[in-house]
Each structure stands twice: as C-alpha cells, then as structure tokens.
Amino acid sequence: MNVFPDFGSLSGIGDLKVVIGAMLTIILIVAVLMIIVSAIIWAIATSTGNPGAVAKARAGVFVALGAAVLAGGGVTWMNWLIQLGEQL
C-alpha cells in the first residue's frame, strides 16, 4: 500500500508569495529610508561635533543596512523553499 501526501491541495502558495513579497518590499523601502535619514543625521552630527549623535546615527545606518540585507536574503530563501516544496 502506497500512501503519499496530496501536494496538489496546497493552493495557497500563490497567495503566500504575494503576501511575503509585499511584506519584504515594505521592509526594504523602510530600510532604505532609514539608511538615508541616518546618513543625513550622521553627516550633520559629524559637522557639528556631536559624538553621541554620530554614534547613534552610525548604528542606525548599520542596522538599516543589515535589515535590508536580511530582507533581500529572505526573498531568496523563501523562493528556494517554495521551489523545493513544489518539487516534492
């Protein structure tokens, strides 16, 4: 007796792709805006000689850059997982 799962019943994959794509797009947009704002604050704080604000703005740039990299990697990872699931 052969028992196999019914992978044809997973009809929500298309909706999952749309929802995840929309969320990751929003995350990337917010990360880019954070990079721009933090870089501007970093430049202004450096020119005025405020080391506390420089450190916080620099951390903001690096955190936003990390979020953008993770969101971009998340797109690749999710596409790989969906392709893997379709091949099973």
C-alpha angles and dihedrals in degrees: 000000000000118000118188131170118252104243091174089073091068095095095151096075092097092051090047090054091051095048095046092045091052093047093048091047090054091047092051092048092050091046092052091048090049090051091051095047094043092048091051091049090046091054094046093046091049092051093049094046100242107148095183093056091043091056093048093046091048090051089049091054093049094045091049091047090051091049091051092050092048092048091050090047089048091059091052093045094048092048089051092049092049091049090048091051092050091052094055 
